[in-house]
Amino acid sequence: MALDVFTSVRTYNVKLLASLPPEAFSKPVTHPERGAMTFQTIVETMGGHDLNHLGQIEKMAAIR
């Protein structure tokens, strides 16, 4: 079930990001812990974070 939710949310986010104009990725944003960065940097960071959670879900599924 967790993997299904993860997959659905990630699919939605990928479609949302694909619909944005290229200039959106150069916009400045402020991360509450990391400070100023571009939207591109936060998207890349979130992508790596997703992979971390996917690994955790896969390990949990293997235990069951």
C-alpha positions in Angstrom: 0.0 0.0 0.0 2.8 2.5 0.9 4.5 1.8 -2.4 1.2 2.5 -4.3 0.8 5.8 -2.6 4.4 6.7 -3.2 4.1 5.8 -6.9 0.9 7.8 -7.3 2.3 10.9 -5.7 5.6 10.7 -7.5 3.8 10.2 -10.9 1.7 13.3 -10.2 4.8 15.3 -9.2 6.7 14.3 -12.3 3.8 15.3 -14.5 3.5 18.6 -12.7 7.2 19.4 -13.1 7.0 18.4 -16.8 4.2 20.9 -17.3 6.2 23.9 -16.0 8.0 26.2 -18.4 11.8 26.0 -18.4 12.3 29.4 -16.8 10.4 28.2 -13.7 13.4 26.1 -12.7 15.8 29.1 -12.4 13.5 30.9 -10.0 14.9 31.6 -6.5 13.3 29.8 -3.6 14.1 29.6 0.1 14.3 26.2 1.9 13.6 26.5 5.6 16.7 24.6 6.6 19.1 25.1 3.6 18.4 28.7 2.7 18.4 30.2 -0.8 18.6 28.0 -3.8 16.9 27.7 -7.2 13.8 25.7 -7.9 15.9 23.4 -10.0 18.1 22.6 -7.0 15.2 21.8 -4.7 13.6 19.6 -7.4 16.9 17.7 -7.8 17.2 17.4 -4.0 13.7 16.1 -3.7 14.3 13.6 -6.5 17.3 12.1 -4.5 15.2 12.1 -1.4 12.5 10.1 -3.2 15.0 7.5 -4.1 16.0 7.2 -0.4 12.4 6.6 0.6 11.9 4.2 -2.3 14.7 2.1 -0.9 13.2 2.2 2.6 9.8 1.0 1.2 11.5 -1.8 -0.8 13.3 -3.0 2.4 10.0 -2.9 4.3 8.2 -4.9 1.6 10.9 -7.5 1.6 10.5 -8.1 5.3 6.8 -8.9 4.9 
